[in-house]
Amino acid sequence: MGNPSDMYGGRVVSITTQERAYCTIQENDRLEIIAGEKRATIQHDEDLRLTGDRLDILRATLLEAGVSPQTARFRIETRTDIPMRAGLAGSTAIVGAVVGALNSYFGWELNRYQLAEFCRKVEARRMNIMCGFQDQYMTIFGGVNFMQFAGKESLQQQPEEPFAVVEPLQWPNTPDTPDLVLAHTGIQHDSGTVHRSPRQRWEAGEEPFRRNYARIGELGWLARDAILKRQWEALGELMNENHRLVQELGGSGPQNDALIEAARKAGALGAKLAGAGGGGTVIVLTRDRGGMADALRRAGAEQLLAPAAAEGLAIKSIRE
């Protein structure tokens, strides 16, 4: 809830999925980067230049970390279970895994707030992605959180800028608590591209964009209270309003809207876009997981996921 007001100094409520991204660092005789079947040996500074392939996340993170190809001697490898370009912070999760691994390997002792900000610098400054702060903080902290981003609306990450406020919430595990279902349209997109035009119009002071994003930020507050009070019908109504406001600004897409309409016809308490629009994923609040899953599949959902309060960044030592 409250998405995408994290780009505008707003407030959101977010929950993790159970899928993971992984990064492994091991001593090596040279600096080597690996992502799936892609690999490269990094010997010179120009080898860290971004090329548009799957290794760019590793290149960008190493650049932001100031790692020297001439002196670094390790192999760093990533893999992920998360559907990519689906509005599920898939690339951010990989960045978070890499940053966490480097933090441990080099002994930086950065706290979770600093790690989240580091991740955002990688994406915004090194990869030139137009993004807020929600994905980076959720990737590092995990769980269910109410987050406030006051003072961060410039997106500049200046030294005097405050950290986000992160308040953990408890998603009740009781018989009367409805389920959350994620439905992926199967369409991949670039969230930075989706966000860029609305951001430009907000910066230009266009009234609908200023008004709607301010209200979306308020919905984050209201959703927090609805969860704490276990007012599920009210939460569903807030989800519907959040989506309507984003839809008014052209931030959704026909595939998203088709799944949302199908969910509401099947009795959803609420349904909305889960990330950037133009495809990606929707999130549904329902009291009938099985029936809702069937309805979403019939409406064209390619993949269904179950959100849950999963652990954020975790570091484990590997022994040969």
Phi and psi restraints in degrees (value plus and minus 20) as a CYANA .aco file:
   2 GLY   PHI      64.1   104.1
   2 GLY   PSI     -24.0    16.0
   3 ASN   PHI     -94.1   -54.1
   3 ASN   PSI     112.9   152.9
   4 PRO   PHI    -126.3   -86.3
   4 PRO   PSI      24.1    64.1
   5 SER   PHI     -90.1   -50.1
   5 SER   PSI     -27.0    13.0
   6 ASP   PHI     -84.8   -44.8
   6 ASP   PSI     -35.2     4.8
   7 MET   PHI    -107.5   -67.5
   7 MET   PSI     -25.6    14.4
   8 TYR   PHI    -151.8  -111.8
   8 TYR   PSI       8.0    48.0
   9 GLY   PHI      52.3    92.3
   9 GLY   PSI       4.0    44.0
  10 GLY   PHI    -113.7   -73.7
  10 GLY   PSI    -172.2  -132.2
  11 ARG   PHI    -159.0  -119.0
  11 ARG   PSI     121.0   161.0
  12 VAL   PHI    -157.7  -117.7
  12 VAL   PSI     138.3   178.3
  13 VAL   PHI    -138.6   -98.6
  13 VAL   PSI     106.3   146.3
  14 SER   PHI    -152.1  -112.1
  14 SER   PSI     132.5   172.5
  15 ILE   PHI    -152.6  -112.6
  15 ILE   PSI     127.0   167.0
  16 THR   PHI     -98.1   -58.1
  16 THR   PSI     144.9   184.9
  17 THR   PHI    -120.8   -80.8
  17 THR   PSI     155.9   195.9
  18 GLN   PHI    -110.8   -70.8
  18 GLN   PSI     -26.8    13.2
  19 GLU   PHI     -94.2   -54.2
  19 GLU   PSI     136.1   176.1
  20 ARG   PHI    -149.8  -109.8
  20 ARG   PSI     136.1   176.1
  21 ALA   PHI    -135.8   -95.8
  21 ALA   PSI     128.4   168.4
  22 TYR   PHI    -151.5  -111.5
  22 TYR   PSI     128.8   168.8
  23 CYS   PHI    -160.9  -120.9
  23 CYS   PSI     114.5   154.5
  24 THR   PHI    -143.5  -103.5
  24 THR   PSI     113.9   153.9
  25 ILE   PHI    -138.9   -98.9
  25 ILE   PSI     110.4   150.4
  26 GLN   PHI    -157.0  -117.0
  26 GLN   PSI     129.6   169.6
  27 GLU   PHI     -78.5   -38.5
  27 GLU   PSI     126.1   166.1
  28 ASN   PHI    -172.6  -132.6
  28 ASN   PSI     150.0   190.0
  29 ASP   PHI    -107.4   -67.4
  29 ASP   PSI     -22.1    17.9
  30 ARG   PHI    -178.1  -138.1
  30 ARG   PSI     150.6   190.6
  31 LEU   PHI    -105.8   -65.8
  31 LEU   PSI      98.1   138.1
  32 GLU   PHI    -151.3  -111.3
  32 GLU   PSI     114.9   154.9
  33 ILE   PHI    -137.5   -97.5
  33 ILE   PSI     120.2   160.2
  34 ILE   PHI    -159.7  -119.7
  34 ILE   PSI     113.1   153.1
  35 ALA   PHI    -160.4  -120.4
  35 ALA   PSI      85.1   125.1
  36 GLY   PHI      43.9    83.9
  36 GLY   PSI    -146.8  -106.8
  37 GLU   PHI    -108.4   -68.4
  37 GLU   PSI     -26.2    13.8
  38 LYS   PHI    -107.8   -67.8
  38 LYS   PSI     116.6   156.6
  39 ARG   PHI    -170.1  -130.1
  39 ARG   PSI     136.1   176.1
  40 ALA   PHI    -175.0  -135.0
  40 ALA   PSI     127.0   167.0
  41 THR   PHI    -115.4   -75.4
  41 THR   PSI     110.3   150.3
  42 ILE   PHI    -125.0   -85.0
  42 ILE   PSI      90.2   130.2
  43 GLN   PHI    -132.7   -92.7
  43 GLN   PSI     -48.7    -8.7
  44 HIS   PHI    -150.4  -110.4
  44 HIS   PSI     143.0   183.0
  45 ASP   PHI     -77.9   -37.9
  45 ASP   PSI     -57.1   -17.1
  46 GLU   PHI     -88.4   -48.4
  46 GLU   PSI     -37.3     2.7
  47 ASP   PHI     -89.7   -49.7
  47 ASP   PSI     -34.1     5.9
  48 LEU   PHI    -112.9   -72.9
  48 LEU   PSI     -16.4    23.6
  49 ARG   PHI     -86.8   -46.8
  49 ARG   PSI     113.9   153.9
  50 LEU   PHI     -89.5   -49.5
  50 LEU   PSI     116.9   156.9
  51 THR   PHI    -141.6  -101.6
  51 THR   PSI     -24.0    16.0
  52 GLY   PHI      72.3   112.3
  52 GLY   PSI     -10.9    29.1
  53 ASP   PHI    -124.6   -84.6
  53 ASP   PSI    -194.5  -154.5
  54 ARG   PHI     -87.2   -47.2
  54 ARG   PSI     -35.6     4.4
  55 LEU   PHI    -104.2   -64.2
  55 LEU   PSI     -25.7    14.3
  56 ASP   PHI     -82.0   -42.0
  56 ASP   PSI     -54.3   -14.3
  57 ILE   PHI     -81.0   -41.0
  57 ILE   PSI     -63.0   -23.0
  58 LEU   PHI     -86.4   -46.4
  58 LEU   PSI     -64.3   -24.3
  59 ARG   PHI     -79.0   -39.0
  59 ARG   PSI     -68.1   -28.1
  60 ALA   PHI     -83.5   -43.5
  60 ALA   PSI     -60.6   -20.6
  61 THR   PHI     -88.3   -48.3
  61 THR   PSI     -61.3   -21.3
  62 LEU   PHI     -84.5   -44.5
  62 LEU   PSI     -56.3   -16.3
  63 LEU   PHI     -82.9   -42.9
  63 LEU   PSI     -69.1   -29.1
  64 GLU   PHI     -83.5   -43.5
  64 GLU   PSI     -51.6   -11.6
  65 ALA   PHI     -98.5   -58.5
  65 ALA   PSI     -31.2     8.8
  66 GLY   PHI      52.2    92.2
  66 GLY   PSI       6.7    46.7
  67 VAL   PHI     -91.3   -51.3
  67 VAL   PSI     112.1   152.1
  68 SER   PHI    -113.3   -73.3
  68 SER   PSI     100.4   140.4
  69 PRO   PHI     -81.0   -41.0
  69 PRO   PSI     -45.1    -5.1
  70 GLN   PHI     -94.8   -54.8
  70 GLN   PSI     -45.6    -5.6
  71 THR   PHI    -138.0   -98.0
  71 THR   PSI     -39.3     0.7
  72 ALA   PHI     -91.4   -51.4
  72 ALA   PSI     116.7   156.7
  73 ARG   PHI    -155.5  -115.5
  73 ARG   PSI      58.2    98.2
  74 PHE   PHI    -177.8  -137.8
  74 PHE   PSI     141.6   181.6
  75 ARG   PHI    -128.3   -88.3
  75 ARG   PSI     108.2   148.2
  76 ILE   PHI    -143.3  -103.3
  76 ILE   PSI     107.0   147.0
  77 GLU   PHI    -152.9  -112.9
  77 GLU   PSI     120.8   160.8
  78 THR   PHI    -143.7  -103.7
  78 THR   PSI     133.2   173.2
  79 ARG   PHI    -172.3  -132.3
  79 ARG   PSI     143.4   183.4
  80 THR   PHI    -172.0  -132.0
  80 THR   PSI     129.5   169.5
  81 ASP   PHI    -120.3   -80.3
  81 ASP   PSI     -23.2    16.8
  82 ILE   PHI    -107.9   -67.9
  82 ILE   PSI     112.2   152.2
  83 PRO   PHI     -78.9   -38.9
  83 PRO   PSI     108.4   148.4
  84 MET   PHI    -106.8   -66.8
  84 MET   PSI     129.1   169.1
  85 ARG   PHI      32.8    72.8
  85 ARG   PSI      21.5    61.5
  86 ALA   PHI    -134.8   -94.8
  86 ALA   PSI     -11.4    28.6
  87 GLY   PHI      58.0    98.0
  87 GLY   PSI       1.3    41.3
  88 LEU   PHI    -136.0   -96.0
  88 LEU   PSI       1.8    41.8
  89 ALA   PHI      38.4    78.4
  89 ALA   PSI      15.1    55.1
  90 GLY   PHI     -82.5   -42.5
  90 GLY   PSI     -64.7   -24.7
  91 SER   PHI     -89.5   -49.5
  91 SER   PSI     -56.5   -16.5
  92 THR   PHI     -83.5   -43.5
  92 THR   PSI     -58.1   -18.1
  93 ALA   PHI     -82.8   -42.8
  93 ALA   PSI     -58.7   -18.7
  94 ILE   PHI     -85.9   -45.9
  94 ILE   PSI     -64.5   -24.5
  95 VAL   PHI     -76.8   -36.8
  95 VAL   PSI     -64.9   -24.9
  96 GLY   PHI     -80.9   -40.9
  96 GLY   PSI     -60.7   -20.7
  97 ALA   PHI     -84.5   -44.5
  97 ALA   PSI     -61.1   -21.1
  98 VAL   PHI     -87.1   -47.1
  98 VAL   PSI     -65.7   -25.7
  99 VAL   PHI     -82.8   -42.8
  99 VAL   PSI     -62.1   -22.1
 100 GLY   PHI     -82.3   -42.3
 100 GLY   PSI     -61.5   -21.5
 101 ALA   PHI     -85.2   -45.2
 101 ALA   PSI     -62.9   -22.9
 102 LEU   PHI     -85.3   -45.3
 102 LEU   PSI     -59.0   -19.0
 103 ASN   PHI     -78.5   -38.5
 103 ASN   PSI     -61.7   -21.7
 104 SER   PHI     -93.2   -53.2
 104 SER   PSI     -63.6   -23.6
 105 TYR   PHI     -83.4   -43.4
 105 TYR   PSI     -63.6   -23.6
 106 PHE   PHI    -111.3   -71.3
 106 PHE   PSI     -26.4    13.6
 107 GLY   PHI      47.4    87.4
 107 GLY   PSI      18.6    58.6
 108 TRP   PHI     -88.6   -48.6
 108 TRP   PSI     -51.0   -11.0
 109 GLU   PHI      41.5    81.5
 109 GLU   PSI      17.4    57.4
 110 LEU   PHI     -93.2   -53.2
 110 LEU   PSI     119.0   159.0
 111 ASN   PHI    -101.0   -61.0
 111 ASN   PSI     157.3   197.3
 112 ARG   PHI     -85.2   -45.2
 112 ARG   PSI     -54.8   -14.8
 113 TYR   PHI     -84.4   -44.4
 113 TYR   PSI     -64.8   -24.8
 114 GLN   PHI     -85.7   -45.7
 114 GLN   PSI     -57.2   -17.2
 115 LEU   PHI     -84.7   -44.7
 115 LEU   PSI     -62.2   -22.2
 116 ALA   PHI     -82.5   -42.5
 116 ALA   PSI     -63.1   -23.1
 117 GLU   PHI     -86.1   -46.1
 117 GLU   PSI     -57.2   -17.2
 118 PHE   PHI     -81.0   -41.0
 118 PHE   PSI     -65.6   -25.6
 119 CYS   PHI     -78.7   -38.7
 119 CYS   PSI     -62.2   -22.2
 120 ARG   PHI     -86.8   -46.8
 120 ARG   PSI     -55.0   -15.0
 121 LYS   PHI     -84.1   -44.1
 121 LYS   PSI     -59.2   -19.2
 122 VAL   PHI     -78.4   -38.4
 122 VAL   PSI     -68.3   -28.3
 123 GLU   PHI     -93.2   -53.2
 123 GLU   PSI     -64.8   -24.8
 124 ALA   PHI     -97.5   -57.5
 124 ALA   PSI     -62.6   -22.6
 125 ARG   PHI    -111.9   -71.9
 125 ARG   PSI     -59.0   -19.0
 126 ARG   PHI    -110.4   -70.4
 126 ARG   PSI     -55.9   -15.9
 127 MET   PHI    -123.7   -83.7
 127 MET   PSI     -22.9    17.1
 128 ASN   PHI      37.5    77.5
 128 ASN   PSI      21.8    61.8
 129 ILE   PHI    -116.2   -76.2
 129 ILE   PSI     108.2   148.2
 130 MET   PHI     -96.8   -56.8
 130 MET   PSI      90.8   130.8
 131 CYS   PHI    -170.9  -130.9
 131 CYS   PSI     140.8   180.8
 132 GLY   PHI    -110.6   -70.6
 132 GLY   PSI    -159.9  -119.9
 133 PHE   PHI    -145.9  -105.9
 133 PHE   PSI     -30.8     9.2
 134 GLN   PHI     -77.7   -37.7
 134 GLN   PSI     -69.1   -29.1
 135 ASP   PHI     -80.8   -40.8
 135 ASP   PSI     -62.7   -22.7
 136 GLN   PHI     -88.0   -48.0
 136 GLN   PSI     -63.4   -23.4
 137 TYR   PHI     -87.2   -47.2
 137 TYR   PSI     -60.7   -20.7
 138 MET   PHI     -87.5   -47.5
 138 MET   PSI     -59.3   -19.3
 139 THR   PHI     -78.6   -38.6
 139 THR   PSI     -62.6   -22.6
 140 ILE   PHI     -99.6   -59.6
 140 ILE   PSI     -63.0   -23.0
 141 PHE   PHI    -103.1   -63.1
 141 PHE   PSI     -56.8   -16.8
 142 GLY   PHI      49.1    89.1
 142 GLY   PSI     159.4   199.4
 143 GLY   PHI      62.9   102.9
 143 GLY   PSI    -168.2  -128.2
 144 VAL   PHI    -141.6  -101.6
 144 VAL   PSI     104.7   144.7
 145 ASN   PHI    -157.0  -117.0
 145 ASN   PSI     123.3   163.3
 146 PHE   PHI    -116.0   -76.0
 146 PHE   PSI     107.8   147.8
 147 MET   PHI    -150.1  -110.1
 147 MET   PSI     119.7   159.7
 148 GLN   PHI    -136.8   -96.8
 148 GLN   PSI     120.3   160.3
 149 PHE   PHI    -143.5  -103.5
 149 PHE   PSI      10.3    50.3
 150 ALA   PHI     -78.8   -38.8
 150 ALA   PSI     116.4   156.4
 151 GLY   PHI      65.1   105.1
 151 GLY   PSI     -17.2    22.8
 152 LYS   PHI    -137.4   -97.4
 152 LYS   PSI      -8.8    31.2
 153 GLU   PHI     -90.0   -50.0
 153 GLU   PSI     -37.2     2.8
 154 SER   PHI     -92.3   -52.3
 154 SER   PSI     -41.7    -1.7
 155 LEU   PHI      46.8    86.8
 155 LEU   PSI      -7.3    32.7
 156 GLN   PHI    -107.1   -67.1
 156 GLN   PSI     -41.1    -1.1
 157 GLN   PHI      33.7    73.7
 157 GLN   PSI      31.3    71.3
 158 GLN   PHI     -91.2   -51.2
 158 GLN   PSI     136.7   176.7
 159 PRO   PHI     -76.2   -36.2
 159 PRO   PSI     -52.5   -12.5
 160 GLU   PHI    -105.0   -65.0
 160 GLU   PSI     -22.2    17.8
 161 GLU   PHI     -90.4   -50.4
 161 GLU   PSI     119.5   159.5
 162 PRO   PHI     -94.1   -54.1
 162 PRO   PSI     136.9   176.9
 163 PHE   PHI     -89.3   -49.3
 163 PHE   PSI     140.2   180.2
 164 ALA   PHI     -86.7   -46.7
 164 ALA   PSI     135.7   175.7
 165 VAL   PHI    -114.2   -74.2
 165 VAL   PSI     103.7   143.7
 166 VAL   PHI    -137.3   -97.3
 166 VAL   PSI      95.8   135.8
 167 GLU   PHI    -135.5   -95.5
 167 GLU   PSI      90.1   130.1
 168 PRO   PHI     -85.2   -45.2
 168 PRO   PSI     120.1   160.1
 169 LEU   PHI    -137.7   -97.7
 169 LEU   PSI     138.4   178.4
 170 GLN   PHI    -126.5   -86.5
 170 GLN   PSI      97.2   137.2
 171 TRP   PHI    -102.9   -62.9
 171 TRP   PSI      94.1   134.1
 172 PRO   PHI     -80.9   -40.9
 172 PRO   PSI     124.9   164.9
 173 ASN   PHI    -134.2   -94.2
 173 ASN   PSI      51.2    91.2
 174 THR   PHI    -146.6  -106.6
 174 THR   PSI     140.6   180.6
 175 PRO   PHI     -78.4   -38.4
 175 PRO   PSI     -49.1    -9.1
 176 ASP   PHI    -110.6   -70.6
 176 ASP   PSI     -18.0    22.0
 177 THR   PHI    -102.3   -62.3
 177 THR   PSI     104.8   144.8
 178 PRO   PHI     -89.3   -49.3
 178 PRO   PSI     146.9   186.9
 179 ASP   PHI    -116.2   -76.2
 179 ASP   PSI     137.1   177.1
 180 LEU   PHI    -129.4   -89.4
 180 LEU   PSI     115.3   155.3
 181 VAL   PHI    -149.2  -109.2
 181 VAL   PSI     113.5   153.5
 182 LEU   PHI    -123.8   -83.8
 182 LEU   PSI     113.6   153.6
 183 ALA   PHI    -142.5  -102.5
 183 ALA   PSI     101.6   141.6
 184 HIS   PHI    -115.4   -75.4
 184 HIS   PSI     110.2   150.2
 185 THR   PHI     -92.1   -52.1
 185 THR   PSI     -37.7     2.3
 186 GLY   PHI      70.2   110.2
 186 GLY   PSI     -26.2    13.8
 187 ILE   PHI    -113.1   -73.1
 187 ILE   PSI     106.4   146.4
 188 GLN   PHI    -108.5   -68.5
 188 GLN   PSI     129.2   169.2
 189 HIS   PHI    -171.2  -131.2
 189 HIS   PSI     148.1   188.1
 190 ASP   PHI    -125.1   -85.1
 190 ASP   PSI      88.4   128.4
 191 SER   PHI     -81.5   -41.5
 191 SER   PSI     -52.1   -12.1
 192 GLY   PHI     -81.8   -41.8
 192 GLY   PSI     -58.9   -18.9
 193 THR   PHI     -87.2   -47.2
 193 THR   PSI     -61.4   -21.4
 194 VAL   PHI     -81.9   -41.9
 194 VAL   PSI     -59.8   -19.8
 195 HIS   PHI     -98.3   -58.3
 195 HIS   PSI     -44.0    -4.0
 196 ARG   PHI     -82.7   -42.7
 196 ARG   PSI     -68.9   -28.9
 197 SER   PHI     -84.5   -44.5
 197 SER   PSI     -68.0   -28.0
 198 PRO   PHI     -77.9   -37.9
 198 PRO   PSI     -57.9   -17.9
 199 ARG   PHI     -83.0   -43.0
 199 ARG   PSI     -63.6   -23.6
 200 GLN   PHI     -83.0   -43.0
 200 GLN   PSI     -58.1   -18.1
 201 ARG   PHI     -93.0   -53.0
 201 ARG   PSI     -54.0   -14.0
 202 TRP   PHI     -84.9   -44.9
 202 TRP   PSI     -64.0   -24.0
 203 GLU   PHI     -84.0   -44.0
 203 GLU   PSI     -50.6   -10.6
 204 ALA   PHI     -96.1   -56.1
 204 ALA   PSI     -26.2    13.8
 205 GLY   PHI      63.3   103.3
 205 GLY   PSI      -1.9    38.1
 206 GLU   PHI     -83.9   -43.9
 206 GLU   PSI     106.3   146.3
 207 GLU   PHI     -77.4   -37.4
 207 GLU   PSI     -66.7   -26.7
 208 PRO   PHI     -78.8   -38.8
 208 PRO   PSI     -57.4   -17.4
 209 PHE   PHI     -91.9   -51.9
 209 PHE   PSI     -62.7   -22.7
 210 ARG   PHI     -82.0   -42.0
 210 ARG   PSI     -66.0   -26.0
 211 ARG   PHI     -87.0   -47.0
 211 ARG   PSI     -68.8   -28.8
 212 ASN   PHI     -87.0   -47.0
 212 ASN   PSI     -61.5   -21.5
 213 TYR   PHI     -89.7   -49.7
 213 TYR   PSI     -51.2   -11.2
 214 ALA   PHI     -85.0   -45.0
 214 ALA   PSI     -63.5   -23.5
 215 ARG   PHI     -86.3   -46.3
 215 ARG   PSI     -59.6   -19.6
 216 ILE   PHI     -80.5   -40.5
 216 ILE   PSI     -59.0   -19.0
 217 GLY   PHI     -82.6   -42.6
 217 GLY   PSI     -57.0   -17.0
 218 GLU   PHI     -84.3   -44.3
 218 GLU   PSI     -55.3   -15.3
 219 LEU   PHI     -82.9   -42.9
 219 LEU   PSI     -49.1    -9.1
 220 GLY   PHI     -80.8   -40.8
 220 GLY   PSI     -64.4   -24.4
 221 TRP   PHI     -78.1   -38.1
 221 TRP   PSI     -69.9   -29.9
 222 LEU   PHI     -85.0   -45.0
 222 LEU   PSI     -56.8   -16.8
 223 ALA   PHI     -86.3   -46.3
 223 ALA   PSI     -59.6   -19.6
 224 ARG   PHI     -75.5   -35.5
 224 ARG   PSI     -68.4   -28.4
 225 ASP   PHI     -86.8   -46.8
 225 ASP   PSI     -57.0   -17.0
 226 ALA   PHI     -83.5   -43.5
 226 ALA   PSI     -59.4   -19.4
 227 ILE   PHI     -86.9   -46.9
 227 ILE   PSI     -64.9   -24.9
 228 LEU   PHI     -82.6   -42.6
 228 LEU   PSI     -53.9   -13.9
 229 LYS   PHI    -110.6   -70.6
 229 LYS   PSI     -24.7    15.3
 230 ARG   PHI      39.1    79.1
 230 ARG   PSI      21.2    61.2
 231 GLN   PHI    -117.2   -77.2
 231 GLN   PSI      62.9   102.9
 232 TRP   PHI     -92.6   -52.6
 232 TRP   PSI     -56.3   -16.3
 233 GLU   PHI     -83.7   -43.7
 233 GLU   PSI     -60.6   -20.6
 234 ALA   PHI     -84.2   -44.2
 234 ALA   PSI     -59.6   -19.6
 235 LEU   PHI     -82.3   -42.3
 235 LEU   PSI     -62.0   -22.0
 236 GLY   PHI     -81.0   -41.0
 236 GLY   PSI     -60.9   -20.9
 237 GLU   PHI     -84.2   -44.2
 237 GLU   PSI     -57.5   -17.5
 238 LEU   PHI     -86.7   -46.7
 238 LEU   PSI     -58.8   -18.8
 239 MET   PHI     -80.5   -40.5
 239 MET   PSI     -64.1   -24.1
 240 ASN   PHI     -83.0   -43.0
 240 ASN   PSI     -60.8   -20.8
 241 GLU   PHI     -86.2   -46.2
 241 GLU   PSI     -61.9   -21.9
 242 ASN   PHI     -76.0   -36.0
 242 ASN   PSI     -65.4   -25.4
 243 HIS   PHI     -88.0   -48.0
 243 HIS   PSI     -59.6   -19.6
 244 ARG   PHI     -80.5   -40.5
 244 ARG   PSI     -61.1   -21.1
 245 LEU   PHI     -86.4   -46.4
 245 LEU   PSI     -61.3   -21.3
 246 VAL   PHI     -86.0   -46.0
 246 VAL   PSI     -60.5   -20.5
 247 GLN   PHI     -81.3   -41.3
 247 GLN   PSI     -60.0   -20.0
 248 GLU   PHI     -80.7   -40.7
 248 GLU   PSI     -48.5    -8.5
 249 LEU   PHI    -115.2   -75.2
 249 LEU   PSI     -10.4    29.6
 250 GLY   PHI      56.2    96.2
 250 GLY   PSI       2.3    42.3
 251 GLY   PHI    -114.8   -74.8
 251 GLY   PSI     -11.6    28.4
 252 SER   PHI    -127.1   -87.1
 252 SER   PSI    -152.4  -112.4
 253 GLY   PHI     151.8   191.8
 253 GLY   PSI     138.0   178.0
 254 PRO   PHI     -81.0   -41.0
 254 PRO   PSI     -57.3   -17.3
 255 GLN   PHI     -88.7   -48.7
 255 GLN   PSI     -61.7   -21.7
 256 ASN   PHI     -80.0   -40.0
 256 ASN   PSI     -69.3   -29.3
 257 ASP   PHI     -83.5   -43.5
 257 ASP   PSI     -54.3   -14.3
 258 ALA   PHI     -85.4   -45.4
 258 ALA   PSI     -62.4   -22.4
 259 LEU   PHI     -86.7   -46.7
 259 LEU   PSI     -59.8   -19.8
 260 ILE   PHI     -85.3   -45.3
 260 ILE   PSI     -62.3   -22.3
 261 GLU   PHI     -82.9   -42.9
 261 GLU   PSI     -61.3   -21.3
 262 ALA   PHI     -84.1   -44.1
 262 ALA   PSI     -59.4   -19.4
 263 ALA   PHI     -84.5   -44.5
 263 ALA   PSI     -62.8   -22.8
 264 ARG   PHI     -87.3   -47.3
 264 ARG   PSI     -58.5   -18.5
 265 LYS   PHI     -84.8   -44.8
 265 LYS   PSI     -48.1    -8.1
 266 ALA   PHI    -106.0   -66.0
 266 ALA   PSI     -13.8    26.2
 267 GLY   PHI      77.7   117.7
 267 GLY   PSI      -3.3    36.7
 268 ALA   PHI     -79.7   -39.7
 268 ALA   PSI     121.0   161.0
 269 LEU   PHI     -89.7   -49.7
 269 LEU   PSI     -53.7   -13.7
 270 GLY   PHI    -183.3  -143.3
 270 GLY   PSI     133.6   173.6
 271 ALA   PHI    -173.9  -133.9
 271 ALA   PSI     119.3   159.3
 272 LYS   PHI    -177.2  -137.2
 272 LYS   PSI     147.3   187.3
 273 LEU   PHI     -81.2   -41.2
 273 LEU   PSI     119.4   159.4
 274 ALA   PHI    -118.2   -78.2
 274 ALA   PSI     -41.3    -1.3
 275 GLY   PHI    -164.3  -124.3
 275 GLY   PSI    -164.9  -124.9
 276 ALA   PHI     -89.1   -49.1
 276 ALA   PSI     134.1   174.1
 277 GLY   PHI    -105.8   -65.8
 277 GLY   PSI    -181.3  -141.3
 278 GLY   PHI      55.3    95.3
 278 GLY   PSI       7.0    47.0
 279 GLY   PHI     107.9   147.9
 279 GLY   PSI    -160.3  -120.3
 280 GLY   PHI      53.0    93.0
 280 GLY   PSI    -151.6  -111.6
 281 THR   PHI    -156.7  -116.7
 281 THR   PSI     128.2   168.2
 282 VAL   PHI    -139.2   -99.2
 282 VAL   PSI     135.6   175.6
 283 ILE   PHI    -139.7   -99.7
 283 ILE   PSI     117.7   157.7
 284 VAL   PHI    -147.7  -107.7
 284 VAL   PSI     115.8   155.8
 285 LEU   PHI    -122.7   -82.7
 285 LEU   PSI     100.2   140.2
 286 THR   PHI    -164.4  -124.4
 286 THR   PSI     132.8   172.8
 287 ARG   PHI    -119.4   -79.4
 287 ARG   PSI     -17.7    22.3
 288 ASP   PHI    -156.7  -116.7
 288 ASP   PSI      62.1   102.1
 289 ARG   PHI     -79.0   -39.0
 289 ARG   PSI     -66.8   -26.8
 290 GLY   PHI     -82.4   -42.4
 290 GLY   PSI     -69.4   -29.4
 291 GLY   PHI     -83.8   -43.8
 291 GLY   PSI     -58.1   -18.1
 292 MET   PHI     -86.9   -46.9
 292 MET   PSI     -61.0   -21.0
 293 ALA   PHI     -79.7   -39.7
 293 ALA   PSI     -62.6   -22.6
 294 ASP   PHI     -82.8   -42.8
 294 ASP   PSI     -63.5   -23.5
 295 ALA   PHI     -84.1   -44.1
 295 ALA   PSI     -59.6   -19.6
 296 LEU   PHI     -89.8   -49.8
 296 LEU   PSI     -58.1   -18.1
 297 ARG   PHI     -84.5   -44.5
 297 ARG   PSI     -63.0   -23.0
 298 ARG   PHI     -82.5   -42.5
 298 ARG   PSI     -49.9    -9.9
 299 ALA   PHI    -102.7   -62.7
 299 ALA   PSI     -21.1    18.9
 300 GLY   PHI      90.6   130.6
 300 GLY   PSI     -13.2    26.8
 301 ALA   PHI     -83.0   -43.0
 301 ALA   PSI     110.3   150.3
 302 GLU   PHI    -103.9   -63.9
 302 GLU   PSI     -52.2   -12.2
 303 GLN   PHI    -169.2  -129.2
 303 GLN   PSI     120.2   160.2
 304 LEU   PHI    -134.7   -94.7
 304 LEU   PSI     117.9   157.9
 305 LEU   PHI    -148.8  -108.8
 305 LEU   PSI     136.2   176.2
 306 ALA   PHI    -133.9   -93.9
 306 ALA   PSI      86.9   126.9
 307 PRO   PHI     -81.9   -41.9
 307 PRO   PSI     126.4   166.4
 308 ALA   PHI    -179.2  -139.2
 308 ALA   PSI     137.6   177.6
 309 ALA   PHI     -96.3   -56.3
 309 ALA   PSI      64.5   104.5
 310 ALA   PHI    -113.0   -73.0
 310 ALA   PSI     139.7   179.7
 311 GLU   PHI     -82.4   -42.4
 311 GLU   PSI     125.6   165.6
 312 GLY   PHI    -102.5   -62.5
 312 GLY   PSI    -156.2  -116.2
 313 LEU   PHI     -82.0   -42.0
 313 LEU   PSI     111.0   151.0
 314 ALA   PHI    -153.3  -113.3
 314 ALA   PSI     117.3   157.3
 315 ILE   PHI    -135.1   -95.1
 315 ILE   PSI     109.9   149.9
 316 LYS   PHI    -150.7  -110.7
 316 LYS   PSI     122.7   162.7
 317 SER   PHI    -104.7   -64.7
 317 SER   PSI     117.4   157.4
 318 ILE   PHI    -124.9   -84.9
 318 ILE   PSI     107.3   147.3
 319 ARG   PHI    -131.0   -91.0
 319 ARG   PSI     110.7   150.7
